[in-house]
Amino acid sequence: DSKGVFAAREFVWWYNGHPDQQHLPVDLSQVESVAICGIGNVALDCARILLRPVEELATTDIARHALQQLRSSKVRQVHLCARRGPVQVRLLSVCLVGCPQCHVSLPYTQDS
């Protein structure tokens, strides 16, 4: 129940216009950096929504309330965090191609 912390399902439902999440208290007007726990397709979808130019999103079927909130977004960085290494990444490379504003860096530390 921390402010600004949402499950992926809630966030995806919010921007897709699901009636159960249309009033999710998403406020991106003061946020420049977001952390997403996960390294799969859903995590990348969330990152793509947060980083994609609003003008492009306006031509999609994104929920109007989400588009309005994204217009005031200050988000410039999205970090995908996971406890596993790059070999366990579960996303399709085509998803990265569809996200030209996503810059991939895989810092990896291995515990002894």
Secondary structure as UniProt FT lines:
FT   TURN            3..4
FT   HELIX           8..16
FT   TURN            19..23
FT   TURN            29..30
FT   STRAND          33..37
FT   HELIX           41..51
FT   HELIX           54..57
FT   TURN            58..61
FT   HELIX           64..71
FT   STRAND          77..81
FT   HELIX           86..88
FT   HELIX           93..97
FT   TURN            100..101
//
